[in-house]
Amino acid sequence: MSGVGATVAFMAELDLTAHIRAESARFGAALRAADPTAQVPTCPDWKAADLLWHLAEVQLFWAAVVRDGLDSDAADAQKPQRPTDFAELHALFAGAGEELLAALEGAPDDAAAWTWWPADQSVGFIRRRQAHEALIHRLDAELTASGSFGAIDAALAADGIDQALHVDLAWHPEWAELTPSAELGLVQAIDVGRSWLVDVTRWGGVSPNTGKTWDERMLAVVAEGSPSYTISGTAAEVDAWLWNRGPRVAVSGDEGGFESFQAVVSAGGN
């Protein structure tokens, strides 16, 4: 089970289950104050009720994966029908959060569990990812209700940057051929003293499943090299920006290299 050690190391620094609880509570509170038909500015195809349903079904899905040892298809088959009443939808979300927390509290990080990331099939991966899922959608909920979002825990945000750069914005099929650009950028979270050296890498090839030819870009964290541009801000600012939930962060150096990086962020941070 590769990748578990790195995930566990991060979780030694953060109580991610507590963050899931806190961010989910803030999410629910924000949407209780929102018009269910209000558009979500960061997810323009969604209304507030759609956002509430989304996080409810996500948390129910991962609760089933962890608690019952299910794979994707089996967990998805347990999805309940979506309530039409907004109050009933809030009640479903509250129950979903408690189910997820109970499942995670009952399982160690190194327990095996299905995930969509081949390198890490563990409960720890799910715990970490769900903390950031709740955080990012809390920002969506607050933006929907009031047009701005509240403070983000700096340590959680720094871990969110790491998760985004190593996993969410680094996804590619296992069969893909990777072509690094050798045009590196340095991402800095200035308030916590952390940084990441990142390459915009192309992945491509012919899918063995569909026969379709792919040529896409992803981000890859690298160990060494000289960056041609720097992206910097507080951990909260950078984390929000990587998910298209915040304004552009400070950039210096080669603008063309940054634009390639930003294109990956714009396409992936949904």
Backbone hydrogen bonds, N-H to C=O, Kabsch-Sander energy under -0.5 kcal/mol:
donor,donor_aa,acceptor,acceptor_aa,energy
4,V,1,M,-1.0
7,T,3,G,-1.5
8,V,4,V,-2.7
9,A,5,G,-1.9
10,F,6,A,-1.6
11,M,7,T,-1.9
12,A,8,V,-1.2
13,E,10,F,-1.4
14,L,10,F,-0.6
16,L,14,L,-1.4
19,H,15,D,-1.7
20,I,16,L,-2.3
21,R,17,T,-2.1
22,A,18,A,-2.6
23,E,19,H,-2.9
24,S,20,I,-2.2
25,A,21,R,-2.0
26,R,22,A,-2.1
27,F,23,E,-2.3
28,G,24,S,-2.6
29,A,25,A,-2.3
30,A,26,R,-2.2
31,L,27,F,-2.0
32,R,28,G,-1.7
33,A,29,A,-0.8
33,A,30,A,-0.7
34,A,31,L,-1.1
38,A,35,D,-2.3
40,V,46,W,-2.5
43,C,40,V,-1.2
46,W,43,C,-2.8
48,A,38,A,-1.9
49,A,36,P,-2.2
51,L,47,K,-2.0
52,L,48,A,-2.2
53,W,49,A,-2.2
54,H,50,D,-2.5
55,L,51,L,-2.1
56,A,52,L,-1.9
57,E,53,W,-2.8
58,V,54,H,-2.4
59,Q,55,L,-2.4
60,L,56,A,-2.2
61,F,57,E,-2.3
62,W,58,V,-2.3
63,A,59,Q,-1.9
64,A,60,L,-2.0
65,V,61,F,-2.0
66,V,62,W,-2.3
67,R,63,A,-2.9
68,D,64,A,-2.1
69,G,65,V,-0.9
70,L,64,A,-0.8
75,A,71,D,-2.5
76,D,72,S,-2.6
77,A,73,D,-1.7
78,Q,74,A,-0.6
78,Q,75,A,-1.0
79,K,76,D,-1.6
89,L,85,D,-2.0
90,H,86,F,-2.1
91,A,87,A,-2.0
92,L,88,E,-2.3
93,F,89,L,-2.3
94,A,90,H,-2.5
95,G,91,A,-2.1
96,A,92,L,-2.4
97,G,93,F,-2.4
98,E,94,A,-1.7
99,E,95,G,-2.2
100,L,96,A,-2.5
101,L,97,G,-2.6
102,A,98,E,-2.5
103,A,99,E,-2.2
104,L,100,L,-2.5
105,E,101,L,-2.8
106,G,102,A,-1.1
107,A,104,L,-1.5
111,A,108,P,-1.6
113,A,121,Q,-1.5
120,D,117,W,-1.9
122,S,120,D,-0.8
123,V,111,A,-2.3
124,G,109,D,-2.7
126,I,122,S,-1.4
127,R,123,V,-2.9
128,R,124,G,-2.4
129,R,125,F,-2.7
130,Q,126,I,-2.6
131,A,127,R,-1.5
132,H,128,R,-1.4
133,E,129,R,-2.2
134,A,130,Q,-2.2
135,L,131,A,-1.9
136,I,132,H,-2.7
137,H,133,E,-2.0
138,R,134,A,-1.6
139,L,135,L,-1.9
140,D,136,I,-1.7
141,A,137,H,-2.4
142,E,138,R,-2.5
143,L,139,L,-2.5
144,T,140,D,-2.2
145,A,141,A,-2.2
146,S,142,E,-2.8
147,G,142,E,-0.7
147,G,143,L,-1.1
148,S,142,E,-0.7
157,A,153,D,-2.6
158,A,154,A,-2.5
159,D,155,A,-2.0
160,G,156,L,-2.1
161,I,157,A,-2.2
162,D,158,A,-2.0
163,Q,159,D,-2.7
164,A,160,G,-2.7
165,L,161,I,-2.7
166,H,162,D,-2.3
167,V,163,Q,-2.2
168,D,163,Q,-1.3
169,L,164,A,-3.2
170,A,167,V,-1.0
176,A,173,P,-1.4
177,E,204,G,-2.8
179,T,202,R,-3.0
184,L,182,A,-0.7
185,G,198,V,-2.8
186,L,229,Y,-2.4
187,V,185,G,-0.6
187,V,196,W,-3.1
188,Q,186,L,-0.5
188,Q,231,I,-3.1
189,A,194,R,-2.9
190,I,188,Q,-0.8
190,I,233,G,-2.1
192,V,189,A,-1.1
193,G,189,A,-0.9
194,R,189,A,-1.5
196,W,187,V,-2.3
198,V,185,G,-3.2
198,V,196,W,-0.6
199,D,220,A,-2.8
200,V,183,E,-0.7
201,T,199,D,-0.9
201,T,218,M,-2.0
202,R,179,T,-2.5
203,W,216,E,-2.9
204,G,177,E,-1.9
205,G,214,W,-1.8
207,S,205,G,-0.6
207,S,212,K,-3.0
211,G,207,S,-2.1
214,W,205,G,-3.0
216,E,203,W,-3.1
218,M,201,T,-2.7
219,L,169,L,-2.7
220,A,199,D,-2.3
222,V,197,L,-2.9
228,S,184,L,-3.1
229,Y,184,L,-0.9
230,T,252,S,-2.7
231,I,186,L,-3.2
232,S,250,A,-2.6
233,G,188,Q,-1.3
238,V,234,T,-2.7
239,D,235,A,-2.6
240,A,236,A,-2.4
241,W,237,E,-2.1
242,L,238,V,-2.6
243,W,239,D,-0.8
243,W,240,A,-0.7
244,N,241,W,-2.2
245,R,240,A,-3.2
246,G,240,A,-0.6
250,A,232,S,-1.5
252,S,230,T,-2.0
254,D,228,S,-2.8
258,F,254,D,-1.7
259,E,255,E,-2.4
260,S,256,G,-1.5
261,F,257,G,-1.7
262,Q,258,F,-3.2
263,A,259,E,-1.8
264,V,260,S,-1.2
265,V,261,F,-1.9
266,S,262,Q,-3.1
267,A,263,A,-1.7
268,G,264,V,-2.1
269,G,265,V,-2.7
270,N,268,G,-1.9
